[in-house]
Every structure is written in C-alpha cells, then in structure tokens.
Amino acid sequence: MQRTKVKDLLQGAEEGKEVLLKGWVRTKRGNKYVNFIAVNDGSTINNLQVVADEKFSEESLKDITTGAAISVVGQLVASQGKGQAYEVQATSIEVVGKADPETYPLQKKAHSLEFLREIAHLRFRTNTFGAVFRVRNTLAFAVHRFFNEKGFVYMHTPIITASDAEGAGEMFRVTTLDPTNPPLTENGQVDYAEDFFGKATNLTVSGQLEGELAAMAFSDIYTFGPTFRAENSNTTRHLAEFWMIEPEMAFYDLKMNADLAEEFIKYIIRYALEHNREDIEFLGQRLAEEDKSKPQQERQEMTLLEKLEFVVSNDFERVTYTEAIDILVNSNHYKKKKFQYDVSWGVDLQSEHERYLVEKHFKKPVIVTDYPKDIKAFYMRLNDDGKTVAAMDILAPGIGEIVGGSQREERLDLLVERMKAVGIHEEDLWWYLDTRRFGGCPHAGFGLGFERMVQFVTGMGNIRDVIPFPRTPQNAEF
C-alpha cells in the first residue's frame, strides 16, 4: 500500500478510501472506549487525528506515546469533531519506533528556545521549528527559481580559498600541519609551503571574487553556499557558519544592482507567502504572544504577515549615506542621546542606526548608497567625489543590514591603488586583476545573508534558530 502524506490527507483527496499514514505522535488522549492520536509527518504544520476505537486494547496502545513513530492503516473520513476537517478511523496501528516518556525531552508543554537549542537534533519535531525549516526550504528553492528564470548561471565557488574577500582577517585556517610541532621558516614563522596546498589557506568568507571571474564570461551568475567567519561574536545576529547568496552581473551599475536586489527580496518573500502561509501565520501568532510580554514601545506595529505583505507591495526607500547621517544627526533620538554609538560622517552605521532609519524614520526597507570608501572593501568602485564608493546596503525592519553590495572597481589602476592602500599585494590577487586586464567591463553584485532573510520571513529573534545546527563561539555540537 502506498503511503500518503499528512498534508495530502488533510486536503481530503483520499476521503472514503483506505489509507496508509506514517508519522510521529504529537499527543494521545482518550479513555477505555476511544483514543485520539495526533500524528505529524513534517509535511505540514497541522496534525492529522487518528481515531482508535474500542477494538484496540489498552495494552496495544501503551507504546503510543509522544514522540513515537507509528504506521496507521485506516479509512479517511470527514471529522465529527472540531479542529480538523478529516480524520483517520484506524483499522491497524503499528509502533515503528518507541519514545520512552520518562526520557524523551519533548513532552506536551512549552519549551524555551534556549532549551531547544541544546537539543537541536530534536527541535525539528516542534511546531515552531517545523514551521521555520519548511519556510527555509521554500526560500532556498525560491532563490534558485528566481535566478533560473532570469537566465543566471549557478556557480559553485570554492569552500577552501587562499584569498580574503572582505579583508577582515577573521578566517578559519585550513591546514594538515602538526599543530604541536609545525615546520618553521628561518625567521620562525609557520612554513605553509610544506602544508597540503603549499600555501596558507582558509575557509571562504565570500564567493564574490571567484564569482566576478565567472561573470566576465557568463554575464550573470550567482552563488549560494556556506561561508565562514571566525568572529568571536556571541550575539543573536552572528554565526560562524552561514549561507550566502551572491549574484554577480556584468554590465551592471549600482542602480541596476539595487533594482535587482529589491526585486529578488520581494520575489522570494512572495513565494514563501504563497507556499507556506500556514507556517507563517503560526509563526506570526507565536510572535504576537511573545510581544505581549514586552513594553508597549518595543512591540511590533504590524503582524508578521502584514510586515511581509507590506514589503512586497511597496517600493524600498533609497537614500545616500550622507543623507542617512543627516537624518540620524537631526533626529530626536540622537539629540536625546539614545544611541549607544556616536553618529558622524565617516562612521560605519551600527545596527541601532540602521534600525532607526528603517523602523522609526522611513518605516519600510531602506537602500543606503554611496558609503565612505574608508569603511568599505577595496573592490568597490570609487565615485567621482574621491571620498565615497558605489556601495549599497539594504536595511530591513527588525534586523538591520540584510544585503550588502556594490558596483565593482573595473579600472585597473584605481583598483591596484586601492589594494596598496589597504595592504593587499598585487601578486596575491594576480588572477583577480586579470579580469581588469583582459576584457574588463563595469559590473556589480551583492551578497544576501540567507539566515537573516529566513529570520526576517519567520520573525525569529535569534539567528541561531533559523539554521539547523548553529556554529557559534564555543559551540560545534552535533
């Protein structure tokens, strides 16, 4: 007999027929005459009720406890009770895998998100994380769908690299050398010439530089893969391992880049709203309950669904960095010294500044452009004023920066000059400079942190709750 998923059974396609259902028990309630078993198989946030009448002895049902895996044969019928349209009248129930109620940690009660992070291998079985990771799955599919429809080439860039695209230096070293007794050079430094790759290598912080190489042949490419930062930040916004989406487009300028990023964000949110509305509604209810315990001024002005619908149906605000600084300096928030970090032209905007612009001033996503060159990466195109670069960040409510991008510096002399200024040797990036020497052209791209996007769509407050197994300082469990 062919198994049918809970999602399909709840739509009633098999009504009146004998069906085979397999899943995990969420709850069991009843008496000696009838038992009601809520079963979920992960295909939907909703459970399917299985009715076990008096022909099932108490002994035969004793191992049907929360968390147990069961296989049910029965007839799908219209439900007589409230809360569900259909239920299965069981004719046979087999316990496939037991779950001892004395030791199974996910009993029918509220669990804190902190506790669930400690049992990340089991938290998928909760309603909250079931919803989060179904939404994550849909968003990932929508990413590929969007770029495929636009004719982009999906490019796999290396996980192990010898370059540091961001110039931050916060990288995980990849080596096969003996950590207790590595070979040394004459001046006492570790001799990476004897390492596996013959040079110092690390886990990638970005696929952008390699993506630019591909864009110089295919015009439009994108990457979507894991990236790594050895940044000792134990916050709700940072991970040591996270996923990045990085498109790179030849013959694009900054405005075209920003237009594509806005279209992309709206597309994948709209796709999630169309395909995971029940999950998002559930997460919205959870967020509303969470809000009730907060002071009035910290509560969300819109529900999760309203926020997402608002984003997809309104144009993003666009301001220059200079205009953003003026707004912040002239704000009552600044005058009343409510910002923790100072605001002046030339500073890197902090999360509190970004969120003020988005949540208090404009009340919508904001694209900030033309940042000072000294706070941005070496590859960003220098503007005619000599002080700013053709960079853009997209700021989202509740999170801050969600996208960072720029038009790339295609002029070889200016790129080399900038590399020297920040201490990057030409010989280390000879291959990158070749793209300017041979058929170079204006081009642009951006990076979207996938986990921050998932956070935005699900309303989850901690980035550790939107990636299956978070990697953070002092934590590499599972």
C-alpha positions as CSV (number, residue, x, y, z in Angstrom):
1,M,0.0,0.0,0.0
2,Q,1.3,3.5,-0.9
3,R,1.9,5.8,2.0
4,T,0.1,9.2,1.8
5,K,1.5,12.4,3.5
6,V,-0.5,14.2,6.2
7,K,-0.6,17.3,4.1
8,D,-2.4,15.5,1.3
9,L,-4.7,13.6,3.6
10,L,-5.8,16.9,5.2
11,Q,-6.9,18.1,1.8
12,G,-9.3,15.2,1.6
13,A,-8.2,13.7,-1.7
14,E,-8.5,10.2,-0.3
15,E,-11.8,10.7,1.5
16,G,-13.7,7.4,2.0
17,K,-10.6,5.3,1.0
18,E,-8.3,3.1,3.0
19,V,-5.0,5.0,3.5
20,L,-1.6,4.3,4.9
21,L,-0.2,7.0,7.2
22,K,3.2,7.1,8.8
23,G,4.5,9.8,11.2
24,W,5.3,10.7,14.8
25,V,2.8,11.0,17.7
26,R,2.3,14.5,19.0
27,T,-0.3,13.7,21.6
28,K,-2.7,10.9,22.7
29,R,-5.8,11.4,24.7
30,G,-8.9,9.4,25.3
31,N,-10.5,6.7,27.5
32,K,-11.0,2.9,27.5
33,Y,-13.6,3.3,24.6
34,V,-11.8,5.6,22.2
35,N,-8.4,7.2,21.8
36,F,-7.5,10.3,19.7
37,I,-3.9,10.3,18.4
38,A,-2.4,13.4,16.8
39,V,0.1,12.4,14.1
40,N,2.5,14.7,12.2
41,D,5.0,13.7,9.5
42,G,6.6,17.1,8.8
43,S,4.8,17.8,5.6
44,T,2.6,20.4,7.2
45,I,2.3,22.2,10.5
46,N,-1.1,20.6,11.0
47,N,-1.6,17.2,12.7
48,L,-3.9,14.5,11.5
49,Q,-6.2,12.9,14.0
50,V,-6.2,9.1,14.2
51,V,-9.2,7.6,16.0
52,A,-8.6,4.3,17.7
53,D,-11.9,2.8,18.9
54,E,-12.7,0.1,21.4
55,K,-11.3,-2.7,19.3
56,F,-7.8,-1.5,20.2
57,S,-6.9,-2.7,23.7
58,E,-5.2,-0.5,26.2
59,E,-2.2,-2.9,26.1
60,S,-1.9,-2.5,22.3
61,L,-1.8,1.3,22.6
62,K,0.5,1.6,25.6
63,D,3.6,2.3,23.5
64,I,1.8,5.1,21.5
65,T,3.4,8.0,23.4
66,T,4.5,11.5,22.4
67,G,7.5,11.2,20.0
68,A,6.8,7.5,19.0
69,A,6.9,6.7,15.3
70,I,3.8,4.8,14.1
71,S,2.3,3.3,11.0
72,V,-1.5,3.5,10.6
73,V,-3.9,1.9,8.2
74,G,-7.5,3.1,8.2
75,Q,-10.2,5.0,6.4
76,L,-10.1,8.7,5.8
77,V,-13.4,10.2,6.8
78,A,-14.9,13.6,7.5
79,S,-14.2,14.5,11.1
80,Q,-17.1,14.7,13.5
81,G,-15.2,16.9,16.0
82,K,-13.9,20.4,15.9
83,G,-10.4,21.4,14.8
84,Q,-9.9,19.3,11.8
85,A,-11.8,18.6,8.5
86,Y,-10.7,15.0,8.2
87,E,-9.5,12.1,10.4
88,V,-8.4,8.5,10.0
89,Q,-10.5,5.7,11.6
90,A,-7.8,3.2,12.3
91,T,-8.1,-0.4,11.5
92,S,-4.4,-1.2,12.4
93,I,-1.7,0.7,14.2
94,E,2.0,-0.5,14.4
95,V,4.6,1.2,16.6
96,V,7.6,1.5,14.4
97,G,9.8,3.3,17.0
98,K,9.2,3.8,20.7
99,A,9.8,7.0,22.6
100,D,10.2,6.5,26.4
101,P,8.0,9.2,28.0
102,E,10.4,9.2,31.0
103,T,13.4,10.3,28.9
104,Y,12.0,11.8,25.7
105,P,12.7,15.6,26.2
106,L,9.8,16.9,24.0
107,Q,6.7,16.3,26.1
108,K,3.5,18.3,25.6
109,K,4.5,21.5,27.3
110,A,6.1,24.8,26.3
111,H,9.9,24.6,25.9
112,S,12.2,27.7,25.8
113,L,14.1,28.4,22.6
114,E,17.3,28.2,24.7
115,F,16.5,24.7,25.8
116,L,15.6,23.6,22.3
117,R,19.0,24.9,21.0
118,E,20.6,22.4,23.4
119,I,18.7,19.6,21.7
120,A,18.9,20.9,18.2
121,H,18.9,17.3,16.8
122,L,15.3,17.0,18.1
123,R,13.9,20.5,17.8
124,F,12.7,20.0,14.2
125,R,9.9,18.0,15.8
126,T,8.3,21.1,17.4
127,N,5.7,23.2,15.7
128,T,7.9,26.3,15.8
129,F,11.0,24.7,14.2
130,G,8.9,22.6,11.8
131,A,7.5,25.9,10.5
132,V,10.9,27.7,10.4
133,F,12.6,25.0,8.4
134,R,9.8,24.5,6.0
135,V,9.9,28.2,5.3
136,R,13.7,28.0,5.0
137,N,13.3,25.2,2.4
138,T,10.8,27.2,0.4
139,L,13.0,30.3,0.4
140,A,16.0,28.3,-0.7
141,F,14.0,26.9,-3.6
142,A,12.7,30.4,-4.5
143,V,16.3,31.7,-4.7
144,H,17.2,29.1,-7.4
145,R,13.9,29.7,-9.1
146,F,14.3,33.4,-9.3
147,F,17.8,33.3,-10.8
148,N,17.0,30.4,-13.1
149,E,14.0,32.4,-14.6
150,K,16.4,35.3,-15.3
151,G,19.0,33.1,-17.1
152,F,21.7,33.3,-14.4
153,V,24.3,30.5,-14.2
154,Y,24.6,28.8,-10.8
155,M,28.3,28.8,-10.0
156,H,30.0,26.7,-7.2
157,T,32.8,28.8,-5.8
158,P,35.4,27.1,-3.5
159,I,35.0,26.5,0.2
160,I,38.8,26.4,0.7
161,T,40.5,29.5,-0.6
162,A,43.8,31.4,-0.2
163,S,42.1,34.9,-0.5
164,D,40.2,37.1,2.0
165,A,37.5,38.8,0.0
166,E,36.4,41.1,2.9
167,G,39.9,42.0,4.1
168,A,38.7,41.4,7.7
169,G,41.2,38.7,8.5
170,E,38.7,36.8,10.7
171,M,39.1,33.4,8.9
172,F,39.3,29.8,9.9
173,R,42.6,28.3,8.9
174,V,42.7,25.1,6.9
175,T,45.8,23.0,7.5
176,T,47.2,19.5,7.7
177,L,50.3,20.6,9.6
178,D,51.0,19.2,13.1
179,P,49.6,21.9,15.4
180,T,52.1,21.0,18.2
181,N,55.2,20.9,16.0
182,P,54.7,22.7,12.7
183,P,57.6,23.3,10.3
184,L,59.1,26.8,10.6
185,T,60.8,29.2,8.2
186,E,64.2,30.7,9.0
187,N,62.6,33.6,10.8
188,G,60.4,31.4,13.0
189,Q,57.1,31.7,11.1
190,V,55.0,28.6,10.3
191,D,56.2,27.3,6.9
192,Y,52.9,26.9,4.9
193,A,55.0,25.9,1.9
194,E,55.0,22.4,3.5
195,D,51.3,22.4,4.0
196,F,48.8,20.4,1.9
197,F,48.2,23.2,-0.6
198,G,51.7,24.7,-0.4
199,K,50.4,28.0,1.0
200,A,48.2,29.3,3.8
201,T,44.5,28.6,3.1
202,N,41.3,29.2,4.9
203,L,37.5,28.6,4.8
204,T,35.9,31.1,2.5
205,V,34.3,34.3,3.8
206,S,32.7,35.0,0.4
207,G,32.5,33.6,-3.1
208,Q,32.4,37.1,-4.6
209,L,35.9,37.3,-6.1
210,E,35.6,34.0,-7.8
211,G,32.0,34.9,-8.8
212,E,33.4,38.0,-10.6
213,L,35.7,35.8,-12.7
214,A,32.6,33.8,-13.9
215,A,30.6,36.9,-14.6
216,M,33.3,38.0,-17.0
217,A,32.3,35.0,-19.2
218,F,28.6,34.2,-18.5
219,S,27.4,37.8,-17.8
220,D,25.0,36.8,-15.0
221,I,25.9,34.3,-12.3
222,Y,25.0,33.6,-8.7
223,T,26.5,31.5,-5.9
224,F,24.6,30.0,-2.9
225,G,26.7,28.2,-0.4
226,P,28.2,28.2,3.1
227,T,30.6,30.9,4.2
228,F,32.6,31.2,7.5
229,R,33.8,34.0,9.8
230,A,36.0,33.3,12.8
231,E,34.4,36.3,14.5
232,N,34.2,36.0,18.3
233,S,30.7,37.5,18.4
234,N,28.3,35.8,20.8
235,T,25.2,37.7,19.7
236,T,21.7,37.0,18.3
237,R,22.9,38.3,14.9
238,H,26.1,36.4,14.2
239,L,27.1,32.8,13.2
240,A,30.5,31.3,12.5
241,E,29.0,29.3,9.6
242,F,26.2,30.7,7.5
243,W,24.9,30.6,3.9
244,M,25.3,33.4,1.4
245,I,23.6,34.2,-1.9
246,E,25.9,36.2,-4.1
247,P,24.9,37.2,-7.7
248,E,27.4,39.0,-9.9
249,M,26.4,40.7,-13.1
250,A,28.5,42.1,-16.0
251,F,27.5,45.4,-17.5
252,Y,25.5,46.4,-14.4
253,D,25.8,49.7,-12.5
254,L,24.9,50.5,-8.9
255,K,21.2,51.4,-9.6
256,M,20.7,48.2,-11.7
257,N,22.3,46.2,-8.8
258,A,19.9,47.8,-6.2
259,D,16.9,47.2,-8.5
260,L,17.7,43.5,-8.9
261,A,18.3,43.1,-5.1
262,E,14.9,44.7,-4.4
263,E,13.1,42.5,-7.0
264,F,14.9,39.4,-5.6
265,I,13.9,40.0,-2.0
266,K,10.3,40.7,-2.9
267,Y,10.1,37.6,-5.2
268,I,11.4,35.1,-2.5
269,I,9.1,36.6,0.2
270,R,6.1,36.5,-2.1
271,Y,6.9,32.8,-2.9
272,A,7.1,31.9,0.8
273,L,3.7,33.7,1.4
274,E,2.2,31.7,-1.4
275,H,3.6,28.3,-0.4
276,N,4.0,28.5,3.4
277,R,1.2,30.7,4.5
278,E,0.0,28.4,7.3
279,D,3.6,28.2,8.7
280,I,4.0,32.0,8.6
281,E,0.6,32.5,10.2
282,F,1.6,30.2,13.0
283,L,4.9,31.9,13.5
284,G,3.1,35.3,13.4
285,Q,0.8,34.1,16.3
286,R,3.9,33.0,18.2
287,L,5.5,36.4,17.7
288,A,2.3,38.2,18.8
289,E,2.3,36.1,22.0
290,E,6.0,37.0,22.6
291,D,5.2,40.7,22.1
292,K,2.6,40.7,24.9
293,S,5.4,40.3,27.5
294,K,7.3,43.3,26.1
295,P,6.9,47.0,26.9
296,Q,4.5,48.8,24.6
297,Q,7.2,50.8,22.8
298,E,9.1,47.6,21.9
299,R,6.1,45.8,20.4
300,Q,5.8,45.3,16.6
301,E,3.5,47.8,14.9
302,M,2.5,45.2,12.3
303,T,1.8,41.5,12.5
304,L,4.4,39.2,10.7
305,L,2.0,38.7,7.8
306,E,1.3,42.4,7.5
307,K,5.0,43.2,7.5
308,L,5.8,40.8,4.7
309,E,2.8,41.9,2.6
310,F,3.9,45.5,3.1
311,V,7.4,44.8,2.0
312,V,6.4,43.0,-1.2
313,S,3.9,45.7,-2.2
314,N,5.9,48.9,-1.5
315,D,9.0,50.4,-3.1
316,F,12.1,50.4,-0.9
317,E,13.2,53.9,0.2
318,R,16.6,55.0,-1.3
319,V,18.9,57.4,0.4
320,T,22.6,58.1,0.2
321,Y,24.9,57.5,3.2
322,T,25.3,61.3,3.6
323,E,21.5,61.8,3.7
324,A,21.2,58.9,6.2
325,I,23.8,60.6,8.5
326,D,21.9,63.9,8.3
327,I,18.6,62.2,9.3
328,L,20.3,60.5,12.2
329,V,22.1,63.6,13.5
330,N,18.9,65.7,13.3
331,S,16.7,63.0,15.0
332,N,15.3,63.4,18.5
333,H,16.8,60.0,19.2
334,Y,20.3,61.5,18.6
335,K,19.6,64.8,20.4
336,K,18.3,62.9,23.5
337,K,21.5,60.7,23.4
338,K,19.5,57.5,22.9
339,F,22.1,56.0,20.5
340,Q,24.8,53.9,22.2
341,Y,27.2,54.7,19.3
342,D,28.1,58.1,18.0
343,V,26.9,59.4,14.6
344,S,29.1,61.4,12.3
345,W,30.1,61.4,8.6
346,G,32.6,58.6,8.1
347,V,31.4,56.2,10.8
348,D,30.2,52.7,10.0
349,L,26.5,52.6,10.7
350,Q,25.7,50.4,13.7
351,S,22.6,48.1,13.9
352,E,20.8,50.7,16.1
353,H,21.3,53.4,13.5
354,E,20.1,51.1,10.7
355,R,17.1,50.0,12.6
356,Y,16.2,53.6,13.5
357,L,16.2,54.5,9.8
358,V,14.1,51.5,8.9
359,E,11.7,51.2,11.8
360,K,11.3,54.8,13.1
361,H,12.0,57.2,10.3
362,F,11.0,55.5,7.0
363,K,9.0,52.6,8.4
364,K,10.0,50.4,5.4
365,P,13.1,48.7,4.0
366,V,15.8,51.2,3.0
367,I,18.6,51.1,0.4
368,V,21.6,53.2,1.6
369,T,24.1,54.0,-1.1
370,D,27.5,55.8,-1.6
371,Y,29.3,55.0,1.6
372,P,32.7,56.5,2.6
373,K,35.5,54.5,0.9
374,D,37.5,54.1,4.1
375,I,34.8,51.9,5.7
376,K,34.2,49.7,2.6
377,A,36.1,46.9,0.9
378,F,38.9,47.5,-1.6
379,Y,36.9,46.2,-4.7
380,M,34.2,48.8,-4.6
381,R,34.1,51.4,-7.4
382,L,35.4,54.9,-6.4
383,N,32.9,57.7,-7.0
384,D,33.8,60.9,-8.8
385,D,34.0,62.8,-5.4
386,G,37.0,60.6,-4.5
387,K,35.5,60.1,-1.0
388,T,32.7,57.6,-1.5
389,V,32.2,54.3,-3.3
390,A,29.3,52.9,-5.3
391,A,28.2,50.7,-2.5
392,M,24.7,49.8,-1.3
393,D,23.2,48.1,1.7
394,I,19.6,47.1,2.1
395,L,18.3,47.5,5.7
396,A,15.3,45.5,6.9
397,P,12.9,46.0,9.9
398,G,13.9,44.1,13.0
399,I,17.3,43.0,11.6
400,G,19.2,45.9,10.0
401,E,21.5,45.1,7.1
402,I,20.2,42.1,5.1
403,V,22.0,42.8,1.8
404,G,25.4,44.4,1.0
405,G,26.6,45.1,-2.5
406,S,28.4,47.4,-4.8
407,Q,29.5,48.3,-8.3
408,R,32.9,46.8,-8.6
409,E,36.0,48.8,-9.5
410,E,36.7,47.9,-13.1
411,R,39.5,50.4,-13.6
412,L,42.8,48.5,-13.1
413,D,44.9,51.5,-12.0
414,L,42.4,52.6,-9.4
415,L,41.9,49.0,-8.1
416,V,45.7,48.5,-7.7
417,E,46.0,51.8,-5.9
418,R,43.2,50.9,-3.5
419,M,44.7,47.4,-2.9
420,K,48.1,49.1,-2.0
421,A,46.3,51.5,0.4
422,V,44.8,48.6,2.4
423,G,47.9,46.4,2.3
424,I,46.9,43.8,-0.3
425,H,49.8,42.6,-2.5
426,E,49.1,42.5,-6.3
427,E,50.8,39.1,-6.6
428,D,48.3,37.6,-4.1
429,L,45.3,38.5,-6.4
430,W,47.0,38.4,-9.8
431,W,44.2,36.3,-11.2
432,Y,41.6,38.8,-10.0
433,L,43.4,41.7,-11.6
434,D,43.5,39.7,-14.9
435,T,39.7,40.3,-15.2
436,R,40.5,44.0,-15.5
437,R,43.4,43.5,-17.9
438,F,41.6,41.3,-20.3
439,G,38.1,42.4,-21.4
440,G,37.1,44.1,-18.2
441,C,33.8,45.9,-18.0
442,P,31.6,47.6,-15.5
443,H,30.0,45.0,-13.2
444,A,28.2,44.8,-9.9
445,G,26.9,42.3,-7.4
446,F,25.6,41.8,-3.9
447,G,25.5,39.4,-1.0
448,L,22.4,38.4,0.9
449,G,22.9,36.5,4.2
450,F,20.4,33.7,3.9
451,E,19.8,33.2,7.6
452,R,19.0,36.9,8.1
453,M,16.5,36.5,5.3
454,V,14.9,33.5,7.0
455,Q,14.8,35.5,10.2
456,F,13.0,38.3,8.5
457,V,10.4,36.0,7.0
458,T,9.8,33.8,10.1
459,G,10.1,36.6,12.7
460,M,12.6,34.6,14.8
461,G,14.6,36.9,17.0
462,N,17.8,34.8,17.2
463,I,19.8,33.8,14.1
464,R,20.7,30.5,15.8
465,D,17.0,29.5,15.5
466,V,16.9,29.6,11.6
467,I,19.9,27.4,10.8
468,P,19.6,23.6,11.6
469,F,22.8,23.3,13.6
470,P,24.3,26.7,14.6
471,R,28.0,27.1,14.8
472,T,29.0,29.8,17.3
473,P,31.9,30.5,19.6
474,Q,32.4,27.5,21.9
475,N,29.7,25.6,20.2
476,A,30.1,22.9,17.5
477,E,27.7,20.3,18.8
478,F,26.1,17.7,16.5
